[in-house]
Amino acid sequence: MKLDITYLMKNLTNEEKTGLCSGEGFWWTKAVERLGIPSIMVSDGPHGLRKQADASDHLGLNESIQAVCFPAGSALASSWDRELIGTLGEHLGDEARAEKLHTVLGPAINIKRSPLCGRNFEYLSEDPYLAGELSASYVNGIQSRNVGVSVKHFAANNQEYFRMSTDTIVSERALREIYLAAFEKTVKDAKPWTLMCAYNRLNGTYCCEHEWLLKDVLRDEWGFDGIVMTDWGAMNRRVEALEAGLNLEMPSSNGVNDRRLLKALESGRLSQETLDHSVEELLRWIDKGLAAEPAIDSYDQEAHHAFARKAAAECAVLLKNENNMLPLAEDKAVVFIGHFARAPRFQGGGSSHINPFKVSNAVTAAADLPNVRFAPGWGDDGEQADAARLAEAVEAARSAEAAVIFAGLPDSFESEGYDRTHLNLPACQDELIAAVSAVQPNTVVVLHKGSPVLMPWLADVKAVLDLYLGGQAVGEASVDLLFGQSAPAGRLAETLPLRLADTPAYLNFPGDSKRVVYAEDIFVGYRWYDSREMPVEFPFGFGLAYTEFAISNLQLSAAAFAGEPITVTAEVKNIGERAGKEVVQVYVAPPAGKTARPAHELKGFAKVELAPGASQTVSFSLDARSFAYYEERIADWHIPSGDYVIEVGRSSRDLPLRATVTIEGKPLPFIHQDHTTIADIIEAGKGAAISELMQQMEQVFGGGREEANADAAVSDLMRDSMLLSMPIRSLLSFASLGDDFEDKLKRRFENEV
């Protein structure tokens, strides 16, 4: 089936056009039967389909169809694996086609500004480069199956507290460098069919009616040619939203906003051209999904479960492995402790909550191992201490050769709809880990959680394996990892802090109910910790393997950047005794300058699988954006002159290889403003224009003082500092310069070459 959009636009009534701008019920768009326009269905699905065939809701309260629950976004990002996430997208696309879904609502790519955000389990990373690369792979995977995606939530939705109304106050530079960058990458490299606008206000304007966001940036700058839909219930003013570039309101407003659009059209407040343009975009979106051939009636759930099992292992991050504690020998006497060993927490709560067709657990997965036993350790809710179970677990650990504690955050600790208030595990879990490790030196902790937790027991256990929220096959994957059938291949996509008080947004999260100020600006995640040289529990990009790797032979295609991309190569070798995967990471450190910039930023990564003794050369390309920051004064990206250090290694704190790229950047264009200072003029290369004036001012302030006059009122340092920081207009107070001196000066530096 294919729509004749030209014919439809000529024959649709305005009532039908305004009706198409909002949903029919909860998950469907409106049909226009007389013209053959069908109703199409969308569904939640960042890591699995939440298609609701009966009662519908947005928060996962009602039952959905049975589907495959893949690892959540927090886990997927830890894979650092574009290919893996592209394949996951293909599987989700096949499932969506089989379920007759037109568009999947995801991925969710908001930046992890604070580890307290209740929805961080669904988001990818604190770093926009990593999030953008993985998001583009996900979108390309799904849309290769002729199923659309709705990338969300656009933009600066980084908390749950009053998310539907709070005003996010953030600089344009931070928006461009941090909060919009992953969306930009996805739009340009994957061309998603739709974007979903966020609930919140952005610098005073609701995202649904933010013309700068939806038109100026998204469409005009990035070239987005899809539609923008609201998050469910995110509409504010319907007419203003349509004019700003918001096409589709979801879910239905029960006709209220349709009538408002029609009334505005009839009164002339809304132009026919604006309505027609939006409806034509909607029809093109609908038509894309209708063109999908051939139809898919079913998919192999067991094959997708097997992929989910593999993916969970790829995403697992080995944080500690003292004396090669892992992997365990299959004949070792081991006790599994903790309710999550038999009922793992494998996904988060809210709109992404999947109804899996089956869920594996570690106890059942290890049933064929003769020397593995189980002790629950605490209450089944994961929160309540149980003295009898604690004593039983300690005794079982004492008599075993190793203890594996399956710990983590219960459902009530993190979810869509509310934020966390601390980074602690339930007290009963910390208590049990301390008690078990006191009697069993070979203690391993396996973590199930969607975001960082504090680890007061870290020094007392031999190994820590972080599974994040690993999907429905995480039980089998955990046993594969513990006993060496699989190897952990994940790396942290976020920094794990030592204290909540150390986190970048600590003083400004979540704000009050009216607004939240992003006072940390661009210094989010490792940009904050590394720039401050602050100790952390585990740095961004960190992860161990069951083998060892060496990275060497860093080479650059050029020592100077002149506009053409620079190729960076390095050799990675498996110097251990087991096969494994390494993630080679490339960071760029800028030269010192007056503009505050992070110590370094991720600009490339490659995941490499190697057999023992094998090596491979990996290659990266650094373009202009790799060296640039967003300069608000010129509303564009800018590269200052200087020496940039290319750092290569395995985490943001482990970068042993370094090389230098020299850049002769263009100076910032001089923009004369009321607050223009002498330093601004000199920095803009207008020294000749100011030299005579500087000489005159130096006479006013006095020249260099004699050594004998140690208590002179004006020192050289004081004089120079005052002169450089003084606005041009203030010079009138210190010298007789004439009524038109500013105009003369301006003409001088405008004509100066």
Buried (B, 14 or more C-beta within 10 A) or exposed (E): EEBEBEEBBEEBEBEBBBBBBBBBBBBBBBBBEEBEBBBBBBBBBBBBBBBBEEEBEBEBEBEBBBBBBBBBBBBBBBBBBBEBBBBBBBBBBBBBBBBBBBBBBBBBBBBBBBBBBBBBBBBBBBBBBBBBBBBBBBBBBBBEBBBBBBBBBBBBBBBBBBBBEBBBBBBBBBBBBBBBBBBBBBBBBBBBBBBBBBBBBBBEBBBBBBBBBBBBBBBEEBEBEBBBBBBBEBBBBBBBBBBBBBBBBBBBBEEEBBBBBBEBBEEEEBEEEBBBBBBBBBBBBBBBBBEBEEEBEEBEBEEBBEBBBBBBBBBBBBBBBEEEBBBBEBEBEBBBBBBBBBBBBBBBBBBBBBBBBEBBBBBBBBEEBEBBBBBBBBBEEBBEBBEEBBEBBBEBBEEBBBBBBBBBBBBEBBBBBBBBEEBBBBEBBBBBBBBBBBBBBBBBBBBBBBBBBBBEBBEBBBBBBBBBBBBBBBBBBBBBBBBBEBBBBBBBBBBBBBEBEBBBBBEBBBBEEEBBBBBBBBBBBBBBBBBEEBEBBBBBBBBBBBBBBBBEBBEBEEEEBEEEBBEBBBBBBBEBEBBBBBBBBBBBBBBEEEEEBBBBBBBBBBBBBBEBEEBBEBEBBBEBBBBBBBBEEEEEBBBBEBBBBBBBBBBBBEBEBEBBBBBEBEEBEBEBEEEBBBBBBBBBBBEEBBEEBBEBBBEEBBEEBEEEEEEEEBBBEBBBEBBBEBEBEEBEEBBEBEEEBBEEBBEBBEEBE
